Amino acid sequence: MPYYGRIVFFSILFLGCSFSDSKTDDEQVLARIDNLTVSVPHFENAFKEYFYRTGQVLTPTESTKKAILDSEFNTYVMAVHAMDLGLDETAEAKYQKLTIEKRVLTEEFLEQLLFSNIDVTDQDLREYFLRFNARLRASHLYAPTFKQAEAYYQRLEAGEQFSDLAKEAFSNPYLSENGGDIGWFTTDELDVSFEETAFNLKQGEYSRPVKTAQGYSIIKVTESTVNPLITEDEFAQNKGKLESYVRKKKEELAQREHLATFVDGINLNTESVSDLYQIISTSAGQWENKDPEFVSNLSQLKGELATNGNYEFDVDRFIEEYYASSSAMLNSVRDQSSLENYIKGVTYRAFMVDEATKAGIDQQKEVQNSIQETYLHYLERLVMDNLKQSIENSPAELYTTFQENQDRFNQPMVVNVQRLVVEGEAKAQAMITAYNSGTPFDELISRHSINNEDRLINGELGYINIDEFGFNSTKLANLQNGEVSTPITYADGEIHVYKILDKIEARPLTFDEAKNQVDAFLTQKKLAELRNSTIARVKEKHDAEINTERLNALTIKI
């Protein structure tokens, strides 16, 4: 079914878009176009965002302040241009605004109503600190539906062996032949519900079916190990970092439980759902395109589609949620069963929006600003798409650009590698010694890798641009086929060793090979120039104001 996770949008900290004409507000305005303004608080928050994003090295000079103000304000300028062109009046823009409103309200429902009572205790912090210093090995039986997972569980209870059921549950040879073994893991490496269940099982125990993002799993812990040298000082040093992490974990679990409980309580009106599916199945293209005639046919249906206790979800509300649904959501409806899942998903979204509205969240200034800010960024993207579509590159322009920028158009070195992941440099060095003494790298991976996925695919990562290895690219570039790297530190305590399976050297591209890259490069260059000229023209047309004196006098406190 559609999964509505925590939705990421532009930070509510970016509170521009002031619509007040009061003198007090004017004294806080740094830039204005029509009724859209960048205020001092908006700019200060934007500067801090850039500061932390750039590694805390940004200094508040006149030039950097001006660059950040331009970046923020030019979004508004381009949004105003979109309105001049009437792009905000299109059906697609109206659907998008409705979608943005629902996204913001569902996010605020979670933050202000669902998560408001979540408390992180000292016991929680100690438990997760222990998890970070512990590793489990587990097996599981996977099923796409609860019904199938429950059937596996009942067979386990009746005495059948976990390993025998794994042969039925998996087509993957490793999982099938090894009892569903997923190898060793620690916290934050697997689905949050899977992890929560596993860490609450004793060795040898198996769980009831657990709902994960992928389906359902019955989990059995087969081995466990804990760092024996954990100290109270280590806990105290890491306590501050842990709190934010644990809170996010608890919030994710709370949201997943809330979603599952609500969906389990939904009762569908099977007759109405069947009538709805009949309309959709006879006009699939219209369903995906939100065709007005199709919507008119939908509106002929009457009554409820779904209920959950006293909450009712009728056809009119369904049409509203349909308008706010993405193409991916609509394309997921392939049969009546997937339609039922879609209805359950949008019923849950409608419920969250209604609860947020009842609580007055939709009237909060910060929420309204967040909706408006996100919508203005959307309008900016629409304008940029329009500008890009207006650009044409002639064959002569492409060839000239290629000739003048040949150093940009190269086929980088690519390598096909196998990866062995172990704990500690001493272990990595021992693996290198074993390989150089004749032990096959495949065998070292299967016996010693702590990365579950690598053990399933024999550690082969496929062809990768050498530059993706960052600072270690030179080390790998100098190796020949069959050679292994020195130990490479990936994370605290996690060491990688790479074996080169194949290497394709870098070389310059011919014009025919580079034509698409040249076209993209030239298009981006023209687009930047077109954007700058458009911004200048729109600012002049709308008498845009920028208070440079106030900006230069502004002191930023980080």
HELIX and SHEET records of a PDB file:
HELIX    1   1 LYS A   23  ASP A   26  1                                   4    
HELIX    2   2 VAL A   40  ARG A   53  1                                  14    
HELIX    3   3 GLU A   62  ASP A   84  1                                  23    
HELIX    4   4 LEU A   87  GLU A   89  5                                   3    
HELIX    5   5 ALA A   91  GLU A  108  1                                  18    
HELIX    6   6 PHE A  109  LEU A  114  3                                   6    
HELIX    7   7 ASP A  122  PHE A  132  1                                  11    
HELIX    8   8 PHE A  146  GLU A  157  1                                  12    
HELIX    9   9 PHE A  162  ALA A  169  1                                   8    
HELIX   10  10 PRO A  173  GLU A  177  1                                   5    
HELIX   11  11 VAL A  192  ALA A  198  1                                   7    
HELIX   12  12 GLU A  232  ASP A  264  1                                  33    
HELIX   13  13 THR A  270  SER A  281  1                                  12    
HELIX   14  14 ALA A  284  ASN A  289  1                                   6    
HELIX   15  15 PRO A  292  LEU A  298  1                                   7    
HELIX   16  16 VAL A  315  TYR A  323  1                                   9    
HELIX   17  17 SER A  327  ASN A  331  1                                   5    
HELIX   18  18 GLN A  336  LYS A  358  1                                  23    
HELIX   19  19 ILE A  361  GLN A  363  5                                   3    
HELIX   20  20 LYS A  365  GLN A  389  1                                  25    
HELIX   21  21 PRO A  395  GLU A  404  1                                  10    
HELIX   22  22 GLN A  406  ARG A  408  5                                   3    
HELIX   23  23 GLU A  425  ASN A  436  1                                  12    
HELIX   24  24 PHE A  441  HIS A  448  1                                   8    
HELIX   25  25 ASN A  452  ILE A  457  1                                   6    
HELIX   26  26 ILE A  466  ASN A  472  5                                   7    
HELIX   27  27 SER A  473  ALA A  477  1                                   5    
HELIX   28  28 PHE A  511  LYS A  541  1                                  31    
HELIX   29  29 THR A  548  ALA A  553  1                                   6    
SHEET    1   A 3 LEU A  36  SER A  39  0                                        
SHEET    2   A 3 VAL A  29  ILE A  33 -1                                        
SHEET    3   A 3 GLU A 545  ILE A 546 -1                                        
SHEET    1   B 4 ASP A 181  PHE A 185  0                                        
SHEET    2   B 4 ALA A 134  ALA A 143 -1                                        
SHEET    3   B 4 TYR A 216  VAL A 226 -1                                        
SHEET    4   B 4 VAL A 210  LYS A 211 -1                                        
SHEET    1   C 3 ASN A 267  LEU A 268  0                                        
SHEET    2   C 3 GLU A 304  ASN A 308 -1                                        
SHEET    3   C 3 TYR A 311  ASP A 314 -1                                        
SHEET    1   D 2 ASN A 410  GLN A 411  0                                        
SHEET    2   D 2 ARG A 507  PRO A 508 -1                                        
SHEET    1   E 4 GLU A 460  ASN A 465  0                                        
SHEET    2   E 4 VAL A 414  GLU A 423 -1                                        
SHEET    3   E 4 GLU A 494  ILE A 504 -1                                        
SHEET    4   E 4 ILE A 488  ALA A 491 -1                                        
END                                                                             
